[in-house]
Amino acid sequence: VENNEAHPDLLDSLDWYILPSHNPDGYAFSRESNRMWRKTRSEHGSLLGCKGVDANRNWGFHWNEGGASDNKCSDTYHGPSAFSEVENVHVSKFIEARKESFVFYNSVHSYSQLILLPWS
């Protein structure tokens, strides 16, 4: 690690968890078909064949209280229920199992190249 000598405590006394991609199917689809794709690739019975849920709007904290869409074809579709997406369930379980040891959590949201601090 670069400059470890200046701050050895950051590696010696902390555990770092890096989850590089929470949505591998959506990422693969964005590379192969639609570069601006942001949703998962799950099926939710859309009559128009629209797929996926905006995983950022699928968390349980204040789910479907605003800022998301009921339209399955929308980029901001929140899903049929909180944690309907397996991606969110797995990340949630990972965080929940370690919640007592976390000092900080950050999420890099790459769709708009923003750094966001999530509610959940």
Summary of the structure (lengths in Angstrom):
residues: 120
radius of gyration: 16.7
end to end distance: 29.4
largest distance: 58.3
contacts: 251
relative contact order: 0.14
helix: 27%
strand: 7%
